[in-house]
Amino acid sequence: MTTGERPDDQEVVQTAAEAAEDVIFARYSRSDVRDFDVTVSFEDDQLELDVYLDADDSQQDPEVVADDAVLAARNAVDELLA
């Protein structure tokens, strides 16, 4: 992407998904994550995010981590579009 050029929808989706996964695997080792799903869509300048996380809850609440992953994804997209 060159300066001043708007990222395409695929780049926005990829950026959001990567940011969400980064949060999940910063908080949990891969062996502690039983299942996860990051669903992202970006249409008509609307970002839709959903993160499902099934992980060992002995150290952290998976719902809190999933919420943090959504926030990180939104922030990453905001930075990309700024």
N, C-alpha and C positions, 0 to 999 in steps of 0.2 A: 504494500500500500504506500503510495506516495503522499507527501504532505498535502493536506487539504482534500484528499480523496476519501470518500465515505467507505467504510468497510462493507463488504457484501453480507447478506444474511447468514451465509454459511460460516463466515469468519466470526460473526457475533455468537452464533450457537457454539462453535468450537471453543471460543474464549470462555464462555460461561461454563461449559461442561468441564474444561480443564481446571478452572478455578475451584469448582465444587469438589472435584476429585482430589485436588491438592489439599484442601482442608480435611477431607475424610482421612487421607493417608498420612497427614501430618499428625493427626490425633490417634490413629489406630495403626497397628502393624497389619499387614495384609492377612496374616493368619487369624487375626481377631475379627475380621470382617467376613461374615457368613454370606451376605448378599447385599448388593446395593444397586440402585438404578437412578440415573440422573436423566431426567427428561427436560429437554429445552426446545422451545420454538420461538421464532422471532418473525412475526409477520405484521405488516403495516405499522412498524415502529413499536410494536407491543411485544415485550419479553414475557414469556410464560416459563416458569421454572417449577420443577417438582423433584425433590430428592427423597428417595426411600433408602433407609439404612437399617440393616439387620446386623448388629455387631455385639460383641461382648460388652455387657453393661456394668461390669464390675468396677471399672475405673471412671467411665464417663457415661452420661446419658446419651444414647444414640439420637434421640429426638433433638436435643440441644445441638449436637454436632451437625445433624441434617439442616437445622435452621441456620446455623453459622455458615454452612456450605452454600445455602441459598443466598445469604447476604454477601458472601465473598464473590459469588458469581455475578450478582447484580452490580457490585462495585467494580468488578473487572470490566463488565460491559460499559458501565458509565465512563470509565477511563478510556476505553477503546473509542467510544463515540465522542469524547470531549475534543 
